[in-house]
Structures are given as structure tokens and as C-alpha cells.
Amino acid sequence: MISCRVLIVDDELLVRQGIKHLLNWEHEGFQIVGEASNGKEALELIDRVAPHIVITDIVMPVMGGEELTRVIKARFPEIEVIILSSFGEFDYVRSTFQSGVADYILKPKLEAFQLLDIVKRTARKIPSLKLVQTEEEGGMSVKVVLDKLISGYEAETNSSVINEAFPHAAFRLIGVDLKQLQGRGREIQEAAYWHDKMTVEIASELPNAAYYHLPIEASMAVMLVNLDNRDQHRMIGIARKLAAGTGEQLPELAWMLGEPFSELSQLGTCYKEGFLKLNAYRFFLPPSQHLIFQSELPPIAEEAVQFNMNDFTERMNRRQYEEAFSELLADVHAKASRYSTDVFEFKSFLGNVIFNITILLGRQDSDVKNLEEAKYAYFKSIGETMHASDAIKQLQSFIAKADEVIQKRGTAGSNANMTQLLHFIREHYAEPLSLTELAKHFHFNPSYLSSYFTSHNKEGFSEYLNRIRVEKAADLLRHDSASISEISGMVGYSDHSYFTKVFKKLTGLSPSHYRKQYMGKKRD
């Protein structure tokens, strides 16, 4: 007997989940073989899973149900299509009947008995099928139980089938997020490839354990492992080995190992509240951290004071741009230092700031046309970033563009601030001066000061400091009898060889040749 294979197509996740869990499909002789969020995804799946019936929404992005039905009937005439629609979409539904759709269901009236009646009626039209109902206890296989639990639905976890499948006292989740590879020129293997890698390690190190891959989104590979509590250290060892194996070739990947739990009924909660949170931490943790689990997470930094947008706006209105941007970047870095920060809120904050900067500059009669056009690209880029450092770089890039707008308008106070910075460097060049020290003195954020210095001066901070020091050294070489090593220290270089290298780069001569050349000219 062949089960009737069903593919669900709807752009709303909750609708897809509702259809999957509205019925005990396996008990009725059906098998849900896949899900898609639009017609284009559905066509790609059809080639792989060969469904007998496609249940599809009528209105979806990319490719709707009307077009999908036409394509299915042209390429796969043996597949039956059932349409999901709302009350106001009947004109669309009528056109699909002309393409050969089997039936339709109104979403607002979707009920289990109605859905079952329609799919059974449709299945009876397929000559190769003869539906068979399963007789196993509760009618639920391990796969269906796991699917329900991971989706947040209740399921019977005390049946003989489940007890036999999971004989040990502890459960643990292990997996890897493959989205990190997207857009980086990496070949993304399907989740099955990673399930196989996990299976090999678990079978080798924990031969008595039970393990199942979980039915979740295709961009993640996660396995549920049922093991003896005494084998927890081996589970950690497996996770370390998997992380080490991908660390060099695929440094973007990070593996997650969830905390142990004792009841299968806790699966949905442990996945959403534990495992997925570990995965979200990856956005803020160092990219070099290839294995994330609770007991090895660093201490969470103290919660930063909430950014005062009113103060920021006030500074912008007073045209105190350097102070405003410096405080903004300091706050952003503080947020990023707390890996428990919500990723969506962090990205939304950056987008909101970009939007507000554009509005505030526009109110000051700045020419913000380029900023207006660019901001949407920044919103998109920030939304697609896989790590906090990349998101911050996007913000810094936008601030640099905003600075260009400010400079073109001849912002009052900017030249005065730059003059103060240059004067301070000329006064303190002989000290161990660094960008960090300079930023601290002027209450700037170091990363912002670097971009500000470059945008307001022909040279960057290091180039300017070196030029001032070399000019002073050249003067001493001409008029002071101190040794070259002493002069090196007098102008702020602790490393004599580095001083020589910088001096020659800027003057074309080594310090000794420069002194000899000057003394020779003096004698002439």
C-alpha cells in the first residue's frame, strides 16, 4: 500500500503548521513530504519529493497559486491540486478550476473534518493510490511526534512506540546553522550532508544512543540525541570534534550544543528557548568561537544604559555632530558586547538611527538626496549581516557619508574641532600618543575618530603623527648633536629601527645620511 504524499504551499508559516498538525496524517494514510512558502520553491520541491497532492495558497509572493497550478498541470498532469483561499479571492479560484484544480478550501473555515474529506476525495481520483490507515498505537510515528513537538504542539510521548525509540534518561540537541554560508561564495551542502556527519560521530562515540534529525528549516541541521546521563562528557567531545573539523575550512560555521533535558515533551521549549538562543548569540560572539554551549559562554557584560535618542537629537540639532556620532558608536559597541542582546532589536536600532540622521540633516537644509537614496541599501545590508561587527561597519560607512554631507555644507564648528585635534598632536607628538588616547582626551569613540580624522584631513592620524615627528627629528638632526637613537626617543619613537624606517620612507634618506648630507651642505 502506498501513502499519499502531500506538499503544503503557503507563505504563512502558521498556516503551514496548522495544516500539518490539524490531522494525524499518517494514521489516515497520508504523508506530508514537504513545505514551501511560494510557487517557485514548490516547483523545486516537486522534482525531489514527487507529491500526489499539492495544497497551495492562491495569493503568495514570487509565484502565486494560480500560476503554480498552471505549471503543475502542464509539467506534472498526474498531480492533483487543492487551493486555499480567502472569501475575496474567488475570481482567482475560478481561474484555477479552468487549469484543472481538484478542489478548494476557504481558509477562515478550515476544519479538520473538512480538510480530511477533501484530501481523501482528491486522493481517490489518483488511480495508483489505495489509502491505508495505520494501526500503530496512537497512530503517530516518531517522526510525527517530533514534528509536532518542535512546532510547539502537544503530542503523546508515553506510547510504547516512543518509549522504545528513546530508551535513555537524557536528551540533548546538537546542530549547525548553514545560513552563515549564504552570500559568501560558499557551497552550501543540504542539511542531510551535515546530518550524516553528526551521525558518523555519534554512532562512533555513543553506540548505544538513539538519535533523530529534526524536521526544521532547510538552512539548519539539528539532531536530537537520547543518551545516558553518564555519557554527557562524550556528547561534549563529539561537539568539539565537529566544530574543530569545520573551523578551518568553513570558519563562518558555528555548532550549538543545547543543555540536557529529561522529558521528550520539553523538546519544543528547549529548542526555542535554549538552542535557538545559543544560535542567536553567534551574532555577537567572536567569529573564532566555533562551538557554543551554555557552560562555556563568557560572563555577560553589564547591561548598557539605554541610548538617549533625545540627547542624540539635541546634539544633532546643535550641530555637535562629532559628539553625537561618538556617543552613538560607543552605545552600539556596548550593545554588541552583550551577546544576549536581541539581534532583531539591534539591527532595528541601527536602521532607526540611520533614518533619524537623514531626517535631522534634511531639516538643517543639508543636501541629503544621496543619503535618502543610500539609506535603503544600508537597511538591506544591515538586515542581511551575519555578525555584529559587519552591521557596525555598515553604520560607520553611513556616518562617513553623513560627514561628507555635513562638510559640503560647511558645518560650523567642524574646522574648529579639527584644529584642536591637530594642535594637540603637535603639542604632544613626543609622548606615546595613540588614537585611543586622543579619543579619550576629546571624548570621542576611537573608531569614529579614525573615520572623522580621515574625512576632515588629507592624512590619517598615523600618517599625520609620523610626519610631525619626522619634521621634528629632521630639525634635531640638523641642529642638535644628540645621537640618532636619542633623537628617536625625543620625538616619540621607542623603537629606533622603526624610527629609521619611517624617516627614510618620508624623506628618502636614512637619519644618518640625512645628517651627513646636511652637514656637507653646511660646510659648502
TORDOSE-421364 format. One record per residue (C-alpha): residue number from 0; residue in three letters; x, y, z. Coordinates in nm, 2 decimals. Layout:
TORDOSE-421364
NUM,ALA,X,Y,Z $
...
//
This chain:
TORDOSE-421364
0,MET,0.00,0.00,0.00 $
1,ILE,0.13,0.35,-0.09 $
2,SER,0.08,0.65,0.14 $
3,CYS,-0.05,0.96,-0.04 $
4,ARG,0.23,1.22,-0.05 $
5,VAL,0.12,1.58,0.02 $
6,LEU,0.31,1.90,-0.03 $
7,ILE,0.19,2.22,0.15 $
8,VAL,0.25,2.56,-0.01 $
9,ASP,0.17,2.88,0.18 $
10,ASP,0.37,3.20,0.25 $
11,GLU,0.24,3.20,0.61 $
12,LEU,0.43,2.97,0.84 $
13,LEU,0.14,2.94,1.09 $
14,VAL,-0.10,2.82,0.82 $
15,ARG,0.15,2.56,0.71 $
16,GLN,0.20,2.44,1.07 $
17,GLY,-0.18,2.45,1.12 $
18,ILE,-0.24,2.22,0.82 $
19,LYS,0.04,1.98,0.93 $
20,HIS,-0.09,1.94,1.28 $
21,LEU,-0.47,1.97,1.22 $
22,LEU,-0.48,1.59,1.14 $
23,ASN,-0.29,1.28,1.22 $
24,TRP,-0.20,1.24,0.86 $
25,GLU,-0.01,0.92,0.88 $
26,HIS,-0.30,0.75,1.06 $
27,GLU,-0.52,0.85,0.77 $
28,GLY,-0.28,0.72,0.51 $
29,PHE,-0.11,1.04,0.41 $
30,GLN,0.24,1.17,0.44 $
31,ILE,0.35,1.53,0.44 $
32,VAL,0.66,1.53,0.23 $
33,GLY,0.75,1.90,0.23 $
34,GLU,0.66,2.27,0.27 $
35,ALA,0.72,2.57,0.05 $
36,SER,0.65,2.94,0.10 $
37,ASN,0.57,3.02,-0.27 $
38,GLY,0.52,2.86,-0.60 $
39,LYS,0.88,2.88,-0.71 $
40,GLU,1.00,2.69,-0.40 $
41,ALA,0.72,2.44,-0.45 $
42,LEU,0.83,2.35,-0.81 $
43,GLU,1.18,2.29,-0.69 $
44,LEU,1.05,2.06,-0.42 $
45,ILE,0.81,1.87,-0.66 $
46,ASP,1.11,1.73,-0.86 $
47,ARG,1.26,1.59,-0.54 $
48,VAL,0.96,1.46,-0.33 $
49,ALA,0.71,1.37,-0.61 $
50,PRO,0.39,1.46,-0.43 $
51,HIS,0.05,1.31,-0.53 $
52,ILE,-0.14,1.62,-0.39 $
53,VAL,-0.03,1.99,-0.36 $
54,ILE,-0.23,2.20,-0.12 $
55,THR,-0.15,2.57,-0.21 $
56,ASP,-0.25,2.92,-0.11 $
57,ILE,-0.38,3.13,-0.40 $
58,VAL,-0.20,3.46,-0.32 $
59,MET,0.17,3.44,-0.25 $
60,PRO,0.48,3.64,-0.33 $
61,VAL,0.72,3.54,-0.61 $
62,MET,0.48,3.29,-0.76 $
63,GLY,0.11,3.26,-0.66 $
64,GLY,-0.11,2.95,-0.66 $
65,GLU,-0.28,3.04,-0.99 $
66,GLU,0.04,3.03,-1.18 $
67,LEU,0.17,2.74,-0.98 $
68,THR,-0.14,2.54,-1.08 $
69,ARG,-0.09,2.61,-1.45 $
70,VAL,0.27,2.50,-1.43 $
71,ILE,0.19,2.18,-1.24 $
72,LYS,-0.08,2.08,-1.48 $
73,ALA,0.15,2.14,-1.77 $
74,ARG,0.45,1.96,-1.64 $
75,PHE,0.30,1.71,-1.39 $
76,PRO,-0.06,1.64,-1.50 $
77,GLU,-0.08,1.34,-1.26 $
78,ILE,-0.05,1.57,-0.96 $
79,GLU,-0.38,1.69,-0.80 $
80,VAL,-0.40,2.05,-0.67 $
81,ILE,-0.62,2.18,-0.38 $
82,ILE,-0.65,2.56,-0.35 $
83,LEU,-0.66,2.75,-0.02 $
84,SER,-0.83,3.09,-0.05 $
85,SER,-1.00,3.37,0.14 $
86,PHE,-1.35,3.49,0.08 $
87,GLY,-1.25,3.77,-0.16 $
88,GLU,-1.03,3.56,-0.38 $
89,PHE,-1.29,3.35,-0.56 $
90,ASP,-1.22,3.51,-0.91 $
91,TYR,-0.86,3.37,-0.87 $
92,VAL,-1.00,3.03,-0.76 $
93,ARG,-1.24,3.02,-1.06 $
94,SER,-0.94,3.06,-1.30 $
95,THR,-0.76,2.77,-1.14 $
96,PHE,-1.06,2.54,-1.20 $
97,GLN,-1.01,2.61,-1.57 $
98,SER,-0.65,2.48,-1.52 $
99,GLY,-0.77,2.15,-1.36 $
100,VAL,-0.76,2.22,-0.99 $
101,ALA,-0.93,1.94,-0.79 $
102,ASP,-1.10,2.14,-0.51 $
103,TYR,-1.07,2.45,-0.29 $
104,ILE,-1.08,2.52,0.08 $
105,LEU,-1.17,2.86,0.24 $
106,LYS,-0.90,2.94,0.50 $
107,PRO,-1.14,3.10,0.75 $
108,LYS,-1.35,2.78,0.76 $
109,LEU,-1.06,2.54,0.76 $
110,GLU,-1.15,2.25,0.99 $
111,ALA,-1.01,1.90,1.04 $
112,PHE,-1.31,1.70,0.92 $
113,GLN,-1.35,1.93,0.61 $
114,LEU,-0.98,1.91,0.52 $
115,LEU,-0.98,1.53,0.56 $
116,ASP,-1.29,1.49,0.35 $
117,ILE,-1.14,1.70,0.07 $
118,VAL,-0.80,1.53,0.06 $
119,LYS,-0.95,1.18,0.07 $
120,ARG,-1.19,1.27,-0.21 $
121,THR,-0.90,1.41,-0.41 $
122,ALA,-0.68,1.10,-0.34 $
123,ARG,-0.95,0.87,-0.47 $
124,LYS,-0.91,1.04,-0.81 $
125,ILE,-0.55,0.91,-0.83 $
126,PRO,-0.56,0.56,-0.99 $
127,SER,-0.22,0.44,-0.84 $
128,LEU,-0.33,0.51,-0.48 $
129,LYS,-0.53,0.30,-0.23 $
130,LEU,-0.52,0.47,0.11 $
131,VAL,-0.44,0.26,0.41 $
132,GLN,-0.49,0.37,0.77 $
133,THR,-0.21,0.28,1.02 $
134,GLU,-0.30,0.07,1.32 $
135,GLU,0.00,0.16,1.54 $
136,GLU,-0.07,0.28,1.89 $
137,GLY,-0.20,0.64,1.89 $
138,GLY,-0.14,0.64,1.51 $
139,MET,0.17,0.86,1.55 $
140,SER,0.52,0.77,1.43 $
141,VAL,0.83,0.91,1.60 $
142,LYS,0.87,1.15,1.30 $
143,VAL,0.52,1.29,1.35 $
144,VAL,0.57,1.32,1.73 $
145,LEU,0.90,1.51,1.68 $
146,ASP,0.75,1.73,1.42 $
147,LYS,0.46,1.83,1.64 $
148,LEU,0.68,1.89,1.95 $
149,ILE,0.94,2.10,1.76 $
150,SER,0.65,2.31,1.61 $
151,GLY,0.51,2.38,1.96 $
152,TYR,0.22,2.14,1.95 $
153,GLU,0.13,1.88,2.21 $
154,ALA,0.19,1.51,2.13 $
155,GLU,0.16,1.18,2.31 $
156,THR,0.51,1.10,2.44 $
157,ASN,0.43,0.80,2.66 $
158,SER,0.33,0.55,2.39 $
159,SER,0.52,0.22,2.35 $
160,VAL,0.65,0.34,2.02 $
161,ILE,0.81,0.65,2.18 $
162,ASN,0.94,0.46,2.48 $
163,GLU,1.11,0.21,2.26 $
164,ALA,1.26,0.47,2.04 $
165,PHE,1.40,0.67,2.33 $
166,PRO,1.52,0.43,2.60 $
167,HIS,1.77,0.66,2.78 $
168,ALA,1.72,0.92,3.06 $
169,ALA,1.86,1.23,2.89 $
170,PHE,1.81,1.43,2.57 $
171,ARG,2.03,1.68,2.40 $
172,LEU,2.02,1.89,2.08 $
173,ILE,2.32,1.94,1.86 $
174,GLY,2.34,2.12,1.53 $
175,VAL,2.48,2.38,1.29 $
176,ASP,2.33,2.69,1.12 $
177,LEU,2.40,2.69,0.75 $
178,LYS,2.27,3.04,0.69 $
179,GLN,2.62,3.17,0.78 $
180,LEU,2.75,3.04,0.44 $
181,GLN,2.49,3.23,0.23 $
182,GLY,2.62,3.51,0.02 $
183,ARG,2.99,3.43,0.09 $
184,GLY,3.07,3.24,-0.22 $
185,ARG,3.04,2.91,-0.02 $
186,GLU,2.89,2.59,-0.14 $
187,ILE,2.60,2.51,0.09 $
188,GLN,2.55,2.14,0.13 $
189,GLU,2.20,2.03,0.22 $
190,ALA,2.11,1.96,0.58 $
191,ALA,2.13,1.58,0.50 $
192,TYR,2.51,1.62,0.45 $
193,TRP,2.55,1.76,0.80 $
194,HIS,2.31,1.51,0.95 $
195,ASP,2.54,1.24,0.81 $
196,LYS,2.85,1.40,0.96 $
197,MET,2.68,1.41,1.30 $
198,THR,2.55,1.05,1.26 $
199,VAL,2.90,0.92,1.20 $
200,GLU,3.04,1.08,1.51 $
201,ILE,2.75,0.99,1.74 $
202,ALA,2.75,0.63,1.62 $
203,SER,3.12,0.60,1.68 $
204,GLU,3.14,0.77,2.02 $
205,LEU,2.79,0.68,2.16 $
206,PRO,2.70,0.34,2.00 $
207,ASN,2.41,0.29,2.24 $
208,ALA,2.25,0.63,2.19 $
209,ALA,1.93,0.70,1.99 $
210,TYR,1.93,0.99,1.75 $
211,TYR,1.69,1.15,1.51 $
212,HIS,1.73,1.45,1.28 $
213,LEU,1.47,1.72,1.35 $
214,PRO,1.22,1.84,1.08 $
215,ILE,1.31,2.21,1.09 $
216,GLU,1.40,2.47,0.83 $
217,ALA,1.64,2.36,0.55 $
218,SER,1.91,2.61,0.65 $
219,MET,1.97,2.43,0.98 $
220,ALA,2.08,2.08,1.06 $
221,VAL,1.98,1.97,1.41 $
222,MET,1.97,1.63,1.57 $
223,LEU,1.81,1.51,1.89 $
224,VAL,2.02,1.27,2.08 $
225,ASN,1.88,1.04,2.35 $
226,LEU,2.17,0.92,2.58 $
227,ASP,2.26,0.80,2.92 $
228,ASN,2.34,1.08,3.17 $
229,ARG,2.68,0.93,3.23 $
230,ASP,2.77,0.99,2.86 $
231,GLN,2.73,1.37,2.87 $
232,HIS,3.11,1.43,2.86 $
233,ARG,3.12,1.22,2.54 $
234,MET,2.85,1.44,2.39 $
235,ILE,3.06,1.75,2.45 $
236,GLY,3.36,1.57,2.29 $
237,ILE,3.15,1.50,1.98 $
238,ALA,3.05,1.86,1.96 $
239,ARG,3.41,1.98,1.99 $
240,LYS,3.53,1.74,1.72 $
241,LEU,3.26,1.85,1.48 $
242,ALA,3.34,2.22,1.54 $
243,ALA,3.71,2.16,1.50 $
244,GLY,3.65,1.98,1.18 $
245,THR,3.48,2.28,1.01 $
246,GLY,3.67,2.55,1.19 $
247,GLU,3.95,2.59,0.93 $
248,GLN,3.76,2.52,0.60 $
249,LEU,3.44,2.69,0.70 $
250,PRO,3.52,2.94,0.97 $
251,GLU,3.17,3.11,0.93 $
252,LEU,3.00,2.80,1.08 $
253,ALA,2.93,2.76,1.45 $
254,TRP,2.80,2.45,1.62 $
255,MET,2.55,2.46,1.90 $
256,LEU,2.51,2.21,2.18 $
257,GLY,2.19,2.25,2.39 $
258,GLU,2.16,2.19,2.76 $
259,PRO,2.05,1.84,2.87 $
260,PHE,1.68,1.78,2.94 $
261,SER,1.49,1.48,3.08 $
262,GLU,1.15,1.47,2.91 $
263,LEU,1.08,1.44,2.54 $
264,SER,0.78,1.67,2.60 $
265,GLN,1.03,1.95,2.67 $
266,LEU,1.17,1.93,2.32 $
267,GLY,0.98,2.23,2.17 $
268,THR,1.07,2.46,2.47 $
269,CYS,1.43,2.35,2.48 $
270,TYR,1.46,2.41,2.11 $
271,LYS,1.31,2.76,2.10 $
272,GLU,1.42,2.89,2.44 $
273,GLY,1.76,2.72,2.46 $
274,PHE,1.90,2.60,2.13 $
275,LEU,1.78,2.89,1.91 $
276,LYS,1.91,3.14,2.17 $
277,LEU,2.25,2.99,2.15 $
278,ASN,2.23,3.02,1.78 $
279,ALA,2.14,3.39,1.81 $
280,TYR,2.44,3.45,2.04 $
281,ARG,2.66,3.37,1.75 $
282,PHE,2.58,3.72,1.60 $
283,PHE,2.77,3.89,1.89 $
284,LEU,3.03,3.63,2.00 $
285,PRO,3.38,3.63,1.84 $
286,PRO,3.37,3.47,1.49 $
287,SER,3.65,3.24,1.61 $
288,GLN,3.41,3.07,1.85 $
289,HIS,3.31,2.76,1.66 $
290,LEU,3.12,2.58,1.94 $
291,ILE,2.86,2.75,2.16 $
292,PHE,2.71,2.59,2.46 $
293,GLN,2.58,2.74,2.79 $
294,SER,2.85,2.63,3.03 $
295,GLU,3.13,2.78,2.82 $
296,LEU,2.97,3.12,2.74 $
297,PRO,3.17,3.42,2.88 $
298,PRO,3.01,3.63,3.15 $
299,ILE,2.75,3.88,3.01 $
300,ALA,2.87,4.23,3.02 $
301,GLU,2.69,4.48,3.24 $
302,GLU,2.37,4.60,3.08 $
303,ALA,2.43,4.92,2.90 $
304,VAL,2.23,5.23,2.98 $
305,GLN,1.96,5.27,2.72 $
306,PHE,2.07,5.51,2.44 $
307,ASN,1.91,5.85,2.49 $
308,MET,1.77,5.94,2.15 $
309,ASN,1.65,6.27,2.27 $
310,ASP,2.00,6.37,2.37 $
311,PHE,2.14,6.25,2.04 $
312,THR,1.87,6.45,1.85 $
313,GLU,1.96,6.76,2.06 $
314,ARG,2.33,6.73,1.98 $
315,MET,2.25,6.69,1.61 $
316,ASN,2.02,7.00,1.62 $
317,ARG,2.30,7.20,1.79 $
318,ARG,2.53,7.07,1.52 $
319,GLN,2.76,6.89,1.77 $
320,TYR,2.80,6.61,1.52 $
321,GLU,3.12,6.47,1.64 $
322,GLU,3.00,6.43,2.00 $
323,ALA,2.66,6.29,1.88 $
324,PHE,2.82,6.02,1.65 $
325,SER,3.09,5.94,1.90 $
326,GLU,2.83,5.87,2.17 $
327,LEU,2.62,5.67,1.93 $
328,LEU,2.90,5.44,1.83 $
329,ALA,3.00,5.40,2.19 $
330,ASP,2.64,5.28,2.27 $
331,VAL,2.64,5.05,1.97 $
332,HIS,2.96,4.88,2.07 $
333,ALA,2.83,4.84,2.43 $
334,LYS,2.52,4.67,2.29 $
335,ALA,2.73,4.44,2.07 $
336,SER,2.94,4.34,2.37 $
337,ARG,2.64,4.17,2.53 $
338,TYR,2.58,3.85,2.34 $
339,SER,2.23,3.82,2.49 $
340,THR,2.12,4.14,2.30 $
341,ASP,1.83,4.07,2.07 $
342,VAL,1.96,4.05,1.71 $
343,PHE,1.64,4.19,1.56 $
344,GLU,1.63,4.48,1.80 $
345,PHE,2.00,4.56,1.75 $
346,LYS,1.95,4.57,1.37 $
347,SER,1.63,4.77,1.40 $
348,PHE,1.81,5.02,1.63 $
349,LEU,2.08,5.08,1.36 $
350,GLY,1.82,5.12,1.09 $
351,ASN,1.62,5.36,1.31 $
352,VAL,1.94,5.57,1.37 $
353,ILE,2.02,5.59,1.00 $
354,PHE,1.66,5.70,0.93 $
355,ASN,1.68,5.97,1.20 $
356,ILE,2.02,6.10,1.09 $
357,THR,1.89,6.15,0.74 $
358,ILE,1.57,6.33,0.87 $
359,LEU,1.77,6.56,1.11 $
360,LEU,2.03,6.66,0.85 $
361,GLY,1.75,6.73,0.60 $
362,ARG,1.58,6.97,0.85 $
363,GLN,1.91,7.16,0.86 $
364,ASP,1.89,7.24,0.49 $
365,SER,2.16,6.99,0.41 $
366,ASP,2.16,6.82,0.07 $
367,VAL,2.06,6.47,0.18 $
368,LYS,1.95,6.34,-0.16 $
369,ASN,2.24,6.09,-0.17 $
370,LEU,2.17,5.98,0.19 $
371,GLU,1.80,5.94,0.11 $
372,GLU,1.88,5.71,-0.18 $
373,ALA,2.16,5.52,0.01 $
374,LYS,1.97,5.46,0.33 $
375,TYR,1.75,5.18,0.19 $
376,ALA,2.06,4.99,0.07 $
377,TYR,2.20,5.03,0.42 $
378,PHE,1.88,4.90,0.57 $
379,LYS,1.90,4.59,0.35 $
380,SER,2.28,4.54,0.41 $
381,ILE,2.23,4.56,0.79 $
382,GLY,1.94,4.32,0.78 $
383,GLU,2.15,4.07,0.59 $
384,THR,2.46,4.09,0.81 $
385,MET,2.56,3.77,0.99 $
386,HIS,2.77,3.93,1.26 $
387,ALA,2.75,4.24,1.47 $
388,SER,3.09,4.37,1.35 $
389,ASP,2.96,4.37,0.99 $
390,ALA,2.64,4.56,1.10 $
391,ILE,2.86,4.82,1.28 $
392,LYS,3.07,4.87,0.97 $
393,GLN,2.76,4.95,0.78 $
394,LEU,2.66,5.21,1.03 $
395,GLN,3.02,5.36,1.03 $
396,SER,3.00,5.37,0.65 $
397,PHE,2.67,5.56,0.66 $
398,ILE,2.81,5.81,0.92 $
399,ALA,3.11,5.87,0.69 $
400,LYS,2.86,5.96,0.41 $
401,ALA,2.67,6.18,0.66 $
402,ASP,3.00,6.36,0.74 $
403,GLU,3.06,6.43,0.37 $
404,VAL,2.72,6.59,0.36 $
405,ILE,2.80,6.80,0.67 $
406,GLN,3.14,6.91,0.53 $
407,LYS,2.99,7.01,0.19 $
408,ARG,2.75,7.24,0.38 $
409,GLY,3.05,7.40,0.57 $
410,THR,2.93,7.29,0.91 $
411,ALA,3.01,7.54,1.18 $
412,GLY,3.24,7.40,1.44 $
413,SER,3.39,7.12,1.24 $
414,ASN,3.71,7.31,1.14 $
415,ALA,3.75,7.43,1.49 $
416,ASN,3.74,7.08,1.62 $
417,MET,3.99,6.96,1.37 $
418,THR,4.22,7.25,1.45 $
419,GLN,4.21,7.15,1.82 $
420,LEU,4.30,6.79,1.73 $
421,LEU,4.59,6.89,1.51 $
422,HIS,4.72,7.14,1.77 $
423,PHE,4.71,6.87,2.04 $
424,ILE,4.91,6.63,1.83 $
425,ARG,5.17,6.90,1.75 $
426,GLU,5.20,6.97,2.13 $
427,HIS,5.22,6.61,2.24 $
428,TYR,5.39,6.44,1.95 $
429,ALA,5.69,6.33,2.17 $
430,GLU,5.45,6.13,2.41 $
431,PRO,5.34,5.77,2.34 $
432,LEU,5.04,5.91,2.16 $
433,SER,4.77,5.68,2.02 $
434,LEU,4.43,5.71,1.86 $
435,THR,4.28,5.57,2.17 $
436,GLU,4.45,5.82,2.40 $
437,LEU,4.35,6.10,2.16 $
438,ALA,3.99,5.98,2.16 $
439,LYS,3.98,5.96,2.54 $
440,HIS,4.11,6.31,2.57 $
441,PHE,3.85,6.46,2.34 $
442,HIS,3.57,6.22,2.45 $
443,PHE,3.54,6.05,2.11 $
444,ASN,3.47,5.69,2.02 $
445,PRO,3.81,5.56,1.88 $
446,SER,3.65,5.40,1.57 $
447,TYR,3.46,5.72,1.49 $
448,LEU,3.76,5.94,1.55 $
449,SER,3.96,5.74,1.29 $
450,SER,3.70,5.79,1.02 $
451,TYR,3.64,6.15,1.13 $
452,PHE,4.01,6.24,1.12 $
453,THR,4.05,6.09,0.77 $
454,SER,3.74,6.27,0.63 $
455,HIS,3.85,6.61,0.77 $
456,ASN,4.22,6.59,0.70 $
457,LYS,4.43,6.49,0.40 $
458,GLU,4.62,6.24,0.61 $
459,GLY,4.51,5.98,0.86 $
460,PHE,4.60,6.00,1.22 $
461,SER,4.91,5.78,1.20 $
462,GLU,5.04,5.95,0.88 $
463,TYR,4.99,6.29,1.03 $
464,LEU,5.17,6.20,1.36 $
465,ASN,5.46,6.04,1.18 $
466,ARG,5.50,6.34,0.95 $
467,ILE,5.51,6.58,1.26 $
468,ARG,5.76,6.35,1.44 $
469,VAL,5.99,6.32,1.13 $
470,GLU,5.98,6.70,1.08 $
471,LYS,6.09,6.75,1.44 $
472,ALA,6.36,6.48,1.41 $
473,ALA,6.50,6.64,1.09 $
474,ASP,6.53,6.97,1.27 $
475,LEU,6.71,6.80,1.56 $
476,LEU,6.94,6.61,1.32 $
477,ARG,7.04,6.95,1.17 $
478,HIS,7.08,7.15,1.48 $
479,ASP,7.14,6.91,1.77 $
480,SER,7.45,6.69,1.85 $
481,ALA,7.24,6.41,2.01 $
482,SER,7.28,6.06,1.87 $
483,ILE,7.02,5.93,1.63 $
484,SER,6.90,5.68,1.89 $
485,GLU,6.85,5.97,2.14 $
486,ILE,6.66,6.18,1.88 $
487,SER,6.44,5.88,1.80 $
488,GLY,6.32,5.88,2.17 $
489,MET,6.30,6.26,2.18 $
490,VAL,6.04,6.26,1.90 $
491,GLY,5.83,5.98,2.05 $
492,TYR,5.97,5.66,1.90 $
493,SER,6.06,5.38,2.14 $
494,ASP,6.18,5.16,1.86 $
495,HIS,6.49,5.30,1.69 $
496,SER,6.47,5.07,1.38 $
497,TYR,6.11,5.17,1.33 $
498,PHE,6.20,5.54,1.35 $
499,THR,6.47,5.48,1.09 $
500,LYS,6.22,5.31,0.86 $
501,VAL,5.96,5.58,0.89 $
502,PHE,6.22,5.86,0.85 $
503,LYS,6.35,5.71,0.53 $
504,LYS,6.00,5.65,0.39 $
505,LEU,5.91,6.02,0.43 $
506,THR,6.24,6.18,0.34 $
507,GLY,6.40,5.93,0.11 $
508,LEU,6.71,5.92,0.33 $
509,SER,6.81,5.73,0.65 $
510,PRO,6.87,5.96,0.95 $
511,SER,7.24,5.92,0.93 $
512,HIS,7.25,6.00,0.56 $
513,TYR,7.02,6.29,0.62 $
514,ARG,7.26,6.44,0.88 $
515,LYS,7.57,6.38,0.67 $
516,GLN,7.40,6.54,0.37 $
517,TYR,7.30,6.85,0.57 $
518,MET,7.65,6.88,0.73 $
519,GLY,7.81,6.86,0.39 $
520,LYS,7.59,7.13,0.26 $
521,LYS,7.67,7.34,0.56 $
522,ARG,8.04,7.31,0.50 $
523,ASP,7.99,7.41,0.14 $
//
